Amino acid sequence: MADVPFDIIIYGASGFTGRLVAEYLVQRNQRGEALRWAMAGRSEKKLAAVRDEIDAPADTPLVIADSSDPESLNAMVQRTKVVISTVGPYQFYGSALVAACAQSGTDYVDLCGEPAWMRQMIDAHSETAKKTGARIVLSCGFDSIPLDLGVFVLQQEAQKRFGKPCSEVKGRVRAMKGTFSGGTADSLKATIAAASKDRDLITLLKSPFALTPGFEGPAQPDGSKPKFEPELQSWLAPFIMAPINTKNVHRSNALMGHPYGEDFLYSEMVMTGPGDKGEKIAMAVASDRSLMGDDAPKPGEGPDEEERRTGFYNILFIGSTDEGELVNVGVTGDRDPGYGSTSKMIAEAAICISRDRTDTSGGVWTPAAAMGNALVDRLVKNAGLTFAVEG
């Protein structure tokens, strides 16, 4: 793009997650990043209140934009290199903004975990974004950066060791403390409600290759039911984020030209421990519907600073080749996944795509395919993540 006033505009900056992203950018500038950034949303009064509450500079610009007003969105995206969107569910509030970014050549990152909407954006805007140079990068939070990049790092190690990729990778959540965001819960409810009215949507949601139009890989491992995994001596439970993460991992593979192989197998589950206790926990996790209930976190709500600070996650990736060669990689985050870590990840993704990966062409991307090692390096240096080869 031609020179514009801002490097980053946070759209939804007065919401809970948007506020955390804004707070993080204040800290990044204090550490020398020198970002030109602005806060955007529907209410100038709310934006100003958040600006003051997070001790952002008093001259931090406020941009008024509304998802129901395309002209305001078009005006906003023409003033920045990249838009961070924290306004979900994206299937309700995100389509016009993606269209505006694709048409104007403005880069875009979001926190989306809504595969049906993501497929709509891929189909509707990929060609336009390729022509204008807009890099539309979806799922730049806990879904799906740690999982997408974890597989990416593991496959690089496999190539280094074995001269070939692992034909199967298993993602196993070893430990996690923290709550999922209210936006995640709201998006899940909206997706299920939409699927109940559209059988074609149910078929799309079930497919591991829903985000790889034109490519259909092999049947994938079933992670929907509890099971005992002898290699880990642990029971496993379904991982609620797997339906979106697995689709993004397969899309990354496709976008990069299938460096993991066209017969690549991938699954995600949660480790609950050995014995009867592990089995009981796995069964309880499998039957948990709390994100669908009335007690689920609401958009705009979230944990306090202490809960975010003491949260964490620890994920193991186990890769194997057809010949039985093994490589393990661990990925950790130092804050709760849904808020503390997510707000740092999406901010670093926005900085990365605009400053470090100017060579990435226009299109609708995943984090690994768009930014790869440049994003890994930023997350390790600035955002409290680790990526470690363990064996």
TORTIVEX-424384 format. One record per residue (C-alpha): x, y, z; residue in one letter. Coordinates in steps of 0.2 Angstrom, whole numbers, padded with zeros to 4 digits, always signed. Layout:
% TORTIVEX-424384
XYZA/...
% end
This chain:
% TORTIVEX-424384
+0000+0000+0000M/+0005+0018-0002A/+0010+0027+0014D/-0004+0028+0027V/-0006+0036+0044P/-0006+0020+0054F/+0004+0003+0055D/-0010-0005+0064I/-0029-0001+0068I/-0037-0012+0082I/-0055-0014+0077Y/-0065-0018+0092G/-0053-0010+0104A/-0066-0006+0117S/-0071-0025+0119G/-0062-0036+0131F/-0050-0044+0120T/-0047-0028+0109G/-0043-0019+0125R/-0030-0032+0130L/-0022-0030+0112V/-0022-0011+0114A/-0013-0013+0131E/+0000-0024+0123Y/+0004-0012+0109L/+0006+0001+0123V/+0019-0010+0131Q/+0027-0015+0114R/+0030+0004+0110N/+0037+0007+0127Q/+0050-0007+0123R/+0055+0001+0107G/+0043-0006+0093E/+0039+0012+0087A/+0021+0007+0080L/+0009+0020+0074R/-0007+0013+0079W/-0025+0018+0083A/-0041+0011+0092M/-0057+0008+0082A/-0075+0004+0086G/-0093+0011+0086R/-0092+0022+0101S/-0079+0036+0103E/-0084+0038+0121K/-0080+0020+0125K/-0064+0020+0115L/-0058+0035+0125A/-0062+0027+0141A/-0052+0012+0137V/-0038+0023+0131R/-0037+0031+0148D/-0039+0015+0158E/-0025+0006+0150I/-0013+0022+0151D/-0012+0023+0132A/-0005+0040+0126P/-0018+0053+0127A/-0015+0057+0108D/-0018+0039+0103T/-0030+0041+0088P/-0048+0035+0089L/-0057+0029+0073V/-0076+0027+0072I/-0081+0012+0062A/-0096+0000+0062D/-0099-0016+0054S/-0116-0011+0048S/-0108+0004+0039D/-0097-0001+0024P/-0092+0017+0021E/-0085+0018+0038S/-0075+0002+0036L/-0069+0007+0019N/-0063+0024+0026A/-0054+0015+0041M/-0045+0001+0031V/-0038+0014+0019Q/-0029+0023+0034R/-0018+0008+0039T/-0006-0006+0034K/-0015-0019+0044V/-0032-0021+0053V/-0033-0032+0069I/-0051-0038+0071S/-0057-0044+0088T/-0075-0042+0084V/-0085-0058+0083G/-0094-0069+0080P/-0086-0065+0063Y/-0101-0073+0054Q/-0111-0059+0060F/-0099-0044+0061Y/-0084-0049+0050G/-0089-0051+0032S/-0089-0033+0027A/-0072-0029+0035L/-0064-0043+0026V/-0071-0038+0009A/-0065-0020+0012A/-0048-0026+0016C/-0047-0037+0001A/-0053-0024-0011Q/-0041-0010-0004S/-0026-0021-0002G/-0025-0019+0017T/-0018-0033+0027D/-0030-0041+0040Y/-0028-0053+0055V/-0042-0060+0066D/-0046-0073+0080L/-0058-0083+0070C/-0063-0100+0074G/-0078-0102+0063E/-0074-0113+0049P/-0090-0111+0039A/-0087-0092+0038W/-0069-0094+0035M/-0073-0105+0019R/-0085-0092+0014Q/-0071-0079+0015M/-0059-0090+0006I/-0071-0093-0009D/-0077-0075-0009A/-0060-0065-0008H/-0045-0075-0012S/-0044-0070-0030E/-0047-0051-0026T/-0034-0052-0012A/-0021-0060-0024K/-0024-0045-0036K/-0023-0031-0023T/-0010-0039-0012G/-0020-0040+0004A/-0014-0053+0016R/-0030-0059+0025I/-0023-0070+0039V/-0037-0079+0049L/-0036-0088+0066S/-0021-0078+0074C/-0025-0083+0092G/-0025-0098+0102F/-0035-0105+0088D/-0024-0109+0079S/-0006-0101+0081I/+0001-0113+0094P/-0005-0129+0085L/-0002-0123+0067D/+0016-0117+0071L/+0019-0132+0082G/+0016-0144+0067V/+0026-0132+0056F/+0041-0132+0068V/+0040-0151+0070L/+0040-0154+0051Q/+0055-0143+0048Q/+0064-0154+0061E/+0059-0170+0052A/+0066-0163+0036Q/+0082-0159+0044K/+0084-0176+0053R/+0076-0188+0040F/+0076-0179+0024G/+0057-0180+0023K/+0041-0175+0033P/+0032-0185+0046C/+0017-0193+0038S/+0007-0192+0054E/+0008-0179+0068V/-0002-0180+0084K/-0006-0164+0094G/-0008-0168+0113R/-0013-0155+0126V/-0002-0160+0141R/-0008-0146+0152A/-0019-0130+0151M/-0025-0117+0164K/-0037-0104+0159G/-0054-0100+0151T/-0059-0099+0133F/-0065-0082+0128S/-0083-0076+0127G/-0081-0074+0109G/-0076-0092+0107T/-0092-0097+0116A/-0103-0085+0106D/-0095-0091+0090S/-0098-0109+0094L/-0116-0106+0098K/-0118-0096+0082A/-0110-0110+0071T/-0121-0124+0079I/-0137-0113+0077A/-0132-0110+0058A/-0128-0129+0056A/-0145-0134+0063S/-0153-0125+0048K/-0141-0131+0034D/-0137-0149+0031R/-0123-0144+0019D/-0115-0134+0033L/-0115-0149+0044I/-0105-0159+0030T/-0093-0144+0028L/-0090-0143+0047L/-0086-0162+0048K/-0073-0162+0034S/-0055-0160+0040P/-0052-0152+0022F/-0066-0139+0023A/-0053-0125+0021L/-0044-0133+0006T/-0055-0131-0009P/-0051-0142-0023G/-0041-0154-0012F/-0047-0169-0002E/-0034-0179+0008G/-0036-0196+0017P/-0048-0201+0031A/-0041-0193+0047Q/-0039-0201+0064P/-0054-0199+0075D/-0052-0188+0090G/-0070-0186+0095S/-0071-0200+0108K/-0060-0204+0124P/-0047-0217+0122K/-0031-0224+0130F/-0015-0221+0121E/-0002-0234+0126P/+0013-0224+0119E/+0009-0210+0132L/+0002-0221+0145Q/-0012-0208+0146S/-0031-0207+0143W/-0036-0194+0130L/-0051-0183+0128A/-0058-0174+0114P/-0050-0156+0112F/-0064-0143+0109I/-0052-0133+0098M/-0048-0148+0086A/-0062-0145+0074P/-0054-0128+0069I/-0036-0132+0072N/-0035-0147+0061T/-0043-0138+0047K/-0031-0124+0048N/-0016-0136+0049V/-0022-0145+0033H/-0025-0128+0025R/-0007-0123+0029S/+0000-0139+0021N/-0010-0135+0005A/-0005-0117+0004L/+0013-0121+0005M/+0012-0135-0008G/+0010-0150+0003H/+0027-0151+0011P/+0019-0162+0024Y/+0013-0174+0010G/-0004-0176+0002E/-0007-0191+0013D/-0003-0182+0029F/-0013-0187+0045L/-0016-0175+0060Y/-0026-0176+0076S/-0028-0166+0092E/-0033-0173+0109M/-0031-0168+0128V/-0021-0179+0139M/-0030-0183+0156T/-0018-0196+0164G/-0017-0214+0167P/-0028-0227+0176G/-0046-0225+0182D/-0044-0207+0187K/-0038-0203+0169G/-0052-0212+0161E/-0065-0203+0172K/-0058-0186+0168I/-0058-0190+0149A/-0076-0195+0150M/-0080-0179+0160A/-0071-0169+0147V/-0080-0178+0133A/-0097-0174+0140S/-0093-0156+0145D/-0105-0144+0136R/-0101-0129+0147S/-0097-0117+0132L/-0114-0120+0126M/-0123-0116+0142G/-0129-0101+0150D/-0114-0100+0162D/-0102-0099+0147A/-0092-0083+0146P/-0100-0069+0137K/-0092-0057+0124P/-0085-0043+0133G/-0082-0053+0149E/-0066-0062+0154G/-0054-0066+0168P/-0045-0053+0179D/-0027-0049+0177E/-0021-0062+0190E/-0031-0076+0181E/-0023-0071+0165R/-0006-0070+0172R/-0006-0087+0181T/-0014-0096+0166G/-0003-0107+0154F/-0003-0121+0141Y/+0008-0135+0136N/+0006-0145+0120I/+0016-0160+0114L/+0017-0164+0096F/+0022-0182+0091I/+0028-0185+0073G/+0031-0201+0065S/+0037-0206+0047T/+0031-0221+0037D/+0047-0230+0043E/+0043-0227+0061G/+0056-0213+0064E/+0050-0201+0078L/+0052-0183+0083V/+0043-0173+0097N/+0041-0154+0099V/+0034-0145+0114G/+0025-0128+0113V/+0021-0118+0128T/+0012-0102+0132G/+0015-0091+0148D/-0003-0084+0149R/-0021-0091+0149D/-0025-0097+0131P/-0041-0087+0128G/-0036-0070+0133Y/-0018-0066+0139G/-0009-0077+0126S/-0021-0074+0112T/-0020-0055+0114S/-0001-0056+0112K/-0001-0068+0098M/-0013-0058+0087I/-0003-0042+0090A/+0013-0050+0085E/+0005-0058+0070A/+0000-0040+0064A/+0017-0033+0067I/+0025-0048+0058C/+0014-0048+0043I/+0017-0029+0040S/+0036-0028+0045R/+0044-0045+0043D/+0035-0054+0029R/+0032-0041+0016T/+0037-0054+0003D/+0021-0064+0007T/+0009-0062-0008S/-0009-0057-0007G/-0022-0070-0003G/-0032-0078+0012V/-0019-0087+0023W/-0016-0096+0039T/-0002-0090+0051P/+0011-0104+0047A/+0009-0102+0028A/+0009-0083+0029A/+0023-0080+0042M/+0031-0096+0046G/+0048-0094+0056N/+0047-0075+0056A/+0031-0077+0067L/+0039-0091+0078V/+0054-0080+0081D/+0043-0065+0086R/+0032-0075+0098L/+0047-0083+0107V/+0056-0066+0108K/+0041-0055+0113N/+0025-0065+0117A/+0030-0079+0130G/+0029-0094+0119L/+0042-0108+0117T/+0045-0120+0103F/+0056-0134+0108A/+0062-0150+0100V/+0061-0163+0114E/+0066-0179+0106G/
% end
